[in-house]
Structures are given as C-alpha cells and as structure tokens.
Amino acid sequence: MCRNFRFRDVTLLTAGILMFATASATLASYPTETGVLVTVPLFAVALSFLRSCPAAFLSKAAPMSMQGEAMGALDSASSVCRVFAPLVAGVLADKLGSSAPFGMCSFACLGGLVALRMNVGGVMASHVASSKSKAKEE
C-alpha cells in the first residue's frame, strides 16, 4: 500500500508542479498571445493535479485524529496564497515587467518541488509507522 500511496499522490503532485513550472517559464519567456494559447492547456492539466493531489496526499499522511486539522490548515494556506499571490504578481509586473510574475511562479514551483521531494521520506515513514500501529490495534 505504501508504494501505491507514493505513486499516486507524490508522483501526480510532482507532475503537476513540473507542468505548472514549465507553463509559467514558457509564459515568462514568451508573454504573447501565442504563449498564452500554448500554455493554457498545460496550466489546466497542472491545476487539476495541484488542486486534488495535495488533499489526497495530506489525508493519507495525517493520522486519522488529525485529518480535519490538516485539511483545514491546507485550505487556510491555499486561501492565503490566493489572496497574496496576485498582489505580489501585480507588484512584480509593475516593477519588473509582465514576464516577472511568471518567472517568479516557475522558481517558486521548483522550490516547492525540492521541498516536497526532500520531505517525502519523512512523510512516507510516518505513514508506514501509522499503518503499522493501526494494524497492531486491530
């Protein structure tokens, strides 16, 4: 089960982050109508992974008694990002040009990917330990 957990959630989340970073970098490099037309489908697929996978990943990784708290924290963090990211993007666009927000987004995605990949071992270990303790209780 642990391998299945890792493949479905972490791999799809990684794919979503990479697609979003690629689309952002492409739009930063080609901020034209053609750039938008090329990247919109990639953004759409990436967002489908990035909206669903974190919740699935977190609900499986968090202990049953903390799942509500973990999902609330995820939702709160997502809401804060939806408020502040456009404000930061607007400032970057004003100060550095229309490509800057997309370049920043690409770098942020890659930083998040590094953090995810570095933390997966810890999350996976806690998930396995939690699964083993549940099996012992039953």
N, C-alpha and C positions, 0 to 999 in steps of 0.2 A: 504494500500500500504506500509506503514511503516514497518509492520510486515513482509511482503513479502521481502522487501528490506533487513531487518535484517537477515532473514533466509538464503536467497540465498547467499548473499555476505559474511557476517560475519561468518556464520556457515561453509561455504565451506572454507573460508580462515583459520578459526580455525582448521578445519580438515586437511588442507594441512600442516599447521605449525606443528601440532601434529604428523602427519605421517613423515614429514621430520626430526623432532627432534628424533622420535623413530628410524628411519632408521640410523640416524647419531650416536645415542647412541649405537645401535646394532653393527654398524661397528667399533665404538671405542672399544667396548668390545670384538669383535671377528674379528680382522683385518686379516682374512684369505680368501682364495678363496671361501669357503663355505659362509662366512659372506657376501662377495660381491654378490654372487648368490642369497642369501636370501633377501638382501636389495635393489637390483636394481629395482625390480618391485614396491616396496614401494616408492622409490625415484621417479620413473616415474609418479606414480599417484599423489604424493605430488606436483611435479613440474607442473603438469597440472593445479592444483588448484592455486599454487603460482604464475604462470605466468598470468593467466586470471583474477582471483578474485580481486587483488588489483586495476587493471584498472577499472573494473566494479564498485567496491566499491567507488573509488575516483570520477568517472564520475557522479555517482548518488549523492554523498555527496557534491560536489563542486557546487557553483552557476553557472548557465549557462554562465555568463560573464567571469568566471574564469576557466572553464573546460580545455581550451587549456593550460593555465599556470600550472594548477595542473597536467595534464598529462605530460607536459614537465618536471616538477620537478620530477615526478615519474620515468620517463625514464632516467633522468640525475642521480638520486640516484641509480637506477639499474645498470647503466653503471659504475659508480664509484665503486660499490660493486663488479662487475665482474672483475674489474682491481685489486683492493686491496685485496679481499678475498683470491685469490690464492697466493699472495705474503705473506700474514700473515700465511696462511696454510703451506707454504713451510718453513718459519722460525720456526713455531711451530713443524713441523715434524723433522726438523734438530736438534732443541734444546731439545725437549721432547719425540720424538718418533713418529712413524707413526699413533698411535691412537689419539694423541693430537688434530689434526685439526678437527677430527670428534666429539670429546668431546666438543671442543670449539663451534662448529657449533650447537650441541644439546643445550648447555646452551644459546647461542645467540638466537636460535629459541624460547626457553621457555621465555627468557626475552622479546622478541618481542611479544609473545602471551600475556604476562601480560600487556604490554603497550597497545596492541590492545584492550584487554578486559576492561581496565581502561578508555580508550578514547571513546569507542563505545557510551556511554551515551551522551557525548558531540556532537559527530558526528550525532547521531540519532536526538538529539534535534535540531541541526541546520538544518538538512534535513526536519524535520517536520515544522519548522518555515519557511523555504524557500518554501515548498509546500503550506503552508497557504497563504504566501504573493503572490505567483503566482496565487492562486485561487482568491484572492481579486482583483488583477489587471485585471483578465479576467472577 
